[in-house]
Amino acid sequence: MATVQESIDVNVPLSQAYNQWTQFEDFPQFMSGVDAVRQLDDATVHFQTSIGGVKRDYDARITCQTPDRQVSWESLDGPRNAGTVRFTELGPTETKVDVELVWEPGSATEKIGSAVGLDSRQVGADLKRFKKFIEGRDFETGAWRGRVDDGDVAAHAPAEPLLTDTGYDVVGPGRTAGTDPDLATEPAFDGGAANADRDRRASDR
């Protein structure tokens, strides 16, 4: 198994950095080799990757998710991989992001890349892209503030709405507004539908 540990400081508040990381479907915007991500439910994500000329599809389970602290996952099928991203507040507008990955190289190309440290450099480059991505906007693209413990979504742990500068609450792509069965859930994010719904909610106030 190969292990990669990288970290970076981003100039945004703790919650903004964490909230952005919960938007898994945005990963292709700053992660090289990740072609697409689809949220299957609050604790399961489907990845399409292309690394070293090798294309793969696999599901991953969120094993632990604690707001403003960490997100951990493990693959449910090949390639075997697991990881944890931790968030530490360095100041009111600065956050340290630590990434630890454990994975099993499959192809000869992946094994060579791991041996010469290419995987570590790739993760480092991805973190720099994440820094540019999150620092280049006034607020995160969405947020999911629920909890996951041992792969199970914690009961009665509704998401905290993210208020953008428009005053509307946003729950990112594929994430629900909460896990409490008495609460309504938000659909997967759709720009046009979301804007229409927000206009309706605004007019009802």
N, C-alpha and C positions, 0 to 999 in steps of 0.2 A: 504494500500500500504506500502511496505517495502522500506526503503532508506538505501543505503550503500555509504559511502564516504571513499576512501582510496587514498594514494599517495605514490610515491617512487621517489628517485633521481637515475638517470641512468648516467653512465659516458660515454656518447656519445654526440656529438653536437646536437643541437635542431633539425635541419633538418633530421638528421639520425633517431632520435627517432620518429619524426612525419611520415616520409616516411615509416618506417616499419609498423606503425599502419594502414596505408592505404592499406596494403596487407592483406585484410580480410581472404583470403583463407589460410593464414599461422596461423590463430588463434589457430587451434587445437594443434599446436606445443608448445604452452605455456598456453593455457586456459583449465583448467580441466572442464569436462562436455560438452565441445564442440567437437562433433565427426567429423563434416564436415561443411564447409562453401562454398557456391557457389555464385559467383558474377553474378547476372542476368543482370544488367546494371550499369551505373555509380552511380545510386542512390538507387539501390535495391539489397538486399543480402538475400540469403536463408540459414537458420541455421538448422542443425540437432544436437540436444542436448540430453544428457542423464544425468540427475541430480537426485540423490536420488532414482535411479531405475525407474524414469519416463522418457520415451523417447518422444521427441516432434520434430515436423517440423514446422517452421514458417518463414514468410518473414518479413524483417525489412527494413524501408526506412531511408536513410541518410537524415536528415532534414537540417543539416548545416555542411559544411566542409570548413574550412578556412586554407590554407597552413600555417604550423608552429604555429598554434594557437589552433584549436580544431576540433573535430569530434563529431557530435551529431546524435542520431538515435532514432527511435521509432518502435515498432513492429506493423505490419499491421493486425495481428491476434493473437490468444492466444499462449502462455501466454502474458498478457499485460506487457510490459517493455519498458523503455526508459533510455537513459543515455547520458552523455557527458564526453569526455576525453579532458583535456586541457593540453597544453604544455607550459612550462615557461623556458626560458633560464637562467641558473644560472651562466654560464661561457662559455668559448669557447668550452669546452668538457664536460659540465654537464647540464643536463636537468631535470626539475621536471615534473613528470607525475601525474596529478590529475584525479581520476575517480569518477564519481557520477552516481549511478544507482538507478532507481525507478522501482519497479516491484511488481506484485500482486501474492503472493504465491497461488498455486492452490491446490495441494494435502496436505494431513495431514502432510506428512513428510516435505514438503516445509514450511508449517506454523510453525512447531516445530523448524526447522532449523533457520528460520528467528527470532523466539522468543529468541533463545539462542545465536544468533550471529554467526551461522555457515556460513551464506552467506557473512558476512563481512570478516571472516577469509579466506574464499575461494578466494575472490577478492584480499585480501592481498597476498595470496600465488601465485595467478596468476601473480600479478605484479612482485613478486620476480622472477618468471620464465621468465617473459618478460625481466627483467633486465639481467638475465643470458644469455638469448637468444641473445639480441642485443649487449651486451658487449663481447660476445664470437665470434664475427665476425668483419671483417675489414670494412664491409659496409652492408647496408640494402639489403634485397632480391629483392626490387623493390620500385617503387614510383609512386604515382599519384598526380600531383600538380594542378589539376583542383579545381574549387570551386562549392559548392552546397549551394543554398540559398532557404530556405523554401521548401526543397524537390526537387527543380528544379536545374538541372545542368546549371550553368551560361553560357550564350552565349559568344562565342569567348574567352574562357578561356582555351587555350591549356595547356597541361601538360608540365612541364619543364623536359627535359630528365635528367635522373640520369646517370652520368658518373662514371663507376666503374673503378677499377684499370686496367681493360683490355682496357679501352678507349671506350667501347661500351655503347650505351644508353640502359637502361632497364626500361620497364614499366611493373609492376608486373602482377600477374595472374588475368585475367578477367578485367583489367582496360585498357582503351583506351589511345592512345598517345595524345589525345586532343578532345575537343568538337567542335572545329571549323569545319564546314562541308567541308571546302576546304582542310582540312588536312587529310592525310591517317591515318587509325587507325591500332593499333597493334592487332593481334589476341590474344586469351587467351594463356598464357605462355605454351610453350611446349619445353622442353630442347633440343631435337634433332633438331626440326624445327628452334628454335631460333638460335642455334649455326650455322646451315647451312646458315640461312639468314644473320647472322652477318658476316660470312666468305664472303658471296657474297658482302655485303655492303663494307667490308674492301677492297676487290679486286677492287671495282669500284672507290675507292678514288684515 
